[in-house]
Amino acid sequence: MKTMALLVALSAVGLLSACGTDTFLGRAEESCIKYPTPEARADCEQRHRQAFSDFNKQQEQDKKAQRDAEKEAPSKPNGLCFKRQSTGELVCPN
């Protein structure tokens, strides 16, 4: 029983460590550390934040365009479908 609890605890720790701070902004801040002056670092971080914001906006526009395209897509024609008289069930071929 103790080994099972230990295994679960180690698995949880391993999974949580995979969700660490390795994000876009985290890496951007690390790359901006190399600048010697605080002004240069702040400028670098601002550029990274702007790029991340632009990326998110583009993703939202792409998702919206995808949803619009799916709405406009013609649905499957029901010409081959029929209704069973005994049960009233609508049956369509695959």
C-alpha positions in Angstrom: 0.0 0.0 0.0 2.8 2.4 0.9 4.6 1.7 -2.5 1.4 2.5 -4.3 1.1 5.8 -2.5 4.7 6.6 -3.2 4.2 5.8 -6.9 1.2 8.0 -7.1 3.0 10.9 -5.3 6.1 10.5 -7.6 3.8 10.5 -10.7 2.0 13.6 -9.5 5.3 15.4 -8.9 6.6 14.4 -12.3 3.4 15.6 -14.0 3.4 18.9 -12.2 7.0 19.6 -12.9 6.2 19.2 -16.6 3.7 22.1 -16.3 6.4 24.4 -15.1 7.2 28.0 -16.1 8.3 27.1 -19.6 5.9 29.5 -21.3 6.5 32.0 -24.0 6.7 34.9 -21.6 8.9 32.9 -19.3 11.4 32.2 -22.0 11.1 35.8 -23.3 12.0 37.2 -19.9 15.0 34.8 -19.6 16.2 36.0 -23.0 15.9 39.6 -22.0 18.1 39.1 -18.9 21.2 39.3 -21.1 20.7 43.1 -21.7 22.8 45.1 -19.3 20.5 48.1 -18.6 17.1 48.0 -17.1 15.7 50.1 -19.9 17.0 47.7 -22.6 15.5 44.8 -20.6 12.1 46.5 -20.3 12.1 47.3 -24.0 12.9 43.7 -24.8 10.1 42.4 -22.6 7.7 44.9 -24.1 8.5 43.7 -27.6 8.0 40.1 -26.5 4.7 40.9 -24.9 3.5 42.7 -28.0 4.5 39.8 -30.2 2.7 37.4 -27.9 -0.4 39.6 -28.0 -0.3 39.8 -31.8 0.0 36.1 -31.9 -3.0 35.6 -29.7 -5.1 38.0 -31.8 -4.1 36.1 -34.9 -5.1 32.8 -33.4 -8.5 34.2 -32.4 -9.0 35.5 -35.9 -8.1 32.1 -37.3 -10.4 30.3 -35.0 -13.3 32.7 -35.9 -12.6 32.2 -39.6 -12.6 28.4 -39.0 -15.9 28.6 -37.2 -17.5 30.8 -39.9 -16.3 28.3 -42.6 -17.8 25.4 -40.7 -21.1 27.2 -40.4 -21.1 28.0 -44.1 -20.2 24.4 -45.1 -23.0 22.6 -46.8 -24.6 20.0 -44.8 -25.0 16.4 -45.9 -27.9 16.1 -48.4 -30.8 14.2 -47.0 -31.9 12.8 -50.4 -30.9 9.3 -49.5 -32.5 9.3 -46.1 -35.8 7.7 -45.4 -38.2 7.4 -42.4 -39.1 3.9 -41.2 -42.9 3.7 -41.0 -42.9 1.2 -38.1 -40.8 3.2 -35.7 -40.7 6.7 -37.3 -36.8 6.6 -37.2 -34.9 8.6 -39.7 -32.3 6.4 -41.4 -29.4 7.7 -43.6 -26.6 5.8 -45.3 -23.1 6.4 -44.1 
